[in-house]
Amino acid sequence: MRILLIEDEAELARWLSRSLARHAGFVVEWADDGLVAERRLAIEEFDAVVLDLGLPGMDGHALLAKIRARDDRTPVLVLTARDSLAEKIGTLHQGADDFLPKPFVVEELEARLIALIRRSRGREHPRLALGNLVFDSAAQKFTASGHALQLSPREHAVLRVLIQKSGEPINKQQILDRIVTDDADINLEAIEVLVHRLRKKLAKTGVQIVTMRGMGYCLENLVDN
């Protein structure tokens, strides 16, 4: 799970990055400036954002308003020393999903992030389709022309990421970061193997996984080409 930590205190950011990676397996990216974070959120995907309000460049309130204005639904947990009730209410009304005052216990932050990500994935569109390929998020299954695809849990996870990004390239590292798994054996080489297997299973569906050189994989509908 990929997290963007937006925090201008370098020592705190380094400690948090290490703690979240070690205890919860998060992949943590760090931005120490609101403008830099805003640009990254415009072009990259994260499973959640940990946001400090007192930032250089663009403060946390302005950044939160910007990302919600463009309908970015990435879960945002605000982490700040400003602990008044009015501050909490105002920040939640602006679009924050949760609020944790400093000082805090890192285990609580981890638990809150995992809960936010789980809830956000439960809100995804109930039905995603590309040509004859359909993903039913309620039933957690793929069908092609009405017939269920027989997929392993790993194959299912990779194909789910690809259909969520259908029409857009996504590289192996991004796929790996978006897969929720406790399987320590899954790595970049495993992603290649899984894509190879999926190509075989999708061979007669009218949908294919295309390799875009230097960019990654893209799920495309052959009928449209």
Beta strands, then each sheet from edge to edge (+ up, - down):
strand 1: 2-6
strand 2: 27-31
strand 3: 48-51
strand 4: 76-80
strand 5: 98-101
strand 6: 127-130
strand 7: 133-136
strand 8: 141-144
strand 9: 147-148
strand 10: 207-212
strand 11: 216-221
sheet 1: 2+ 1+ 3+ 4+ 5+
sheet 2: 6+ 7- 8+ 9-
sheet 3: 10+ 11-
end
